[in-house]
Amino acid sequence: MEVKGTRTNGITIALTKNEVAFAQQHDGACELFILHSITVNSDKNPKATGGTRNIIAPWNLTGGTLTPTKLVFDLWDGGSCLGRNRGIRMSGEFL
């Protein structure tokens, strides 16, 4: 079972590449539990409360759309930097 929590309406959730790989390897044998519409107070010690449960069982990735939202660009080739500042590891994220 994959468990996700979100303050949004839960229509869209973020999955890691490992979560996607696991779901693909166990197609139809997974369940997805989403607790959405969670409220988080803004006190010094934040506390999450409430939320609405949504359980999808069985869960497989064909029931939705996977959309890439994060790419990692790494200029390090293992021995030298491919950018101008040779010897300095540079990496960045494109959101």
Secondary structure as GFF3:
##gff-version 3
##sequence-region A 1 95
A	DSSP	beta_strand	2	5	.	.	.	ID=ss1
A	DSSP	alpha_helix	17	25	.	.	.	ID=ss2
A	DSSP	beta_strand	30	36	.	.	.	ID=ss3
A	DSSP	beta_strand	39	40	.	.	.	ID=ss4
A	DSSP	beta_strand	48	49	.	.	.	ID=ss5
A	DSSP	beta_strand	52	59	.	.	.	ID=ss6
A	DSSP	three_ten_helix	61	63	.	.	.	ID=ss7
A	DSSP	beta_strand	71	74	.	.	.	ID=ss8
A	DSSP	beta_strand	91	94	.	.	.	ID=ss9
###
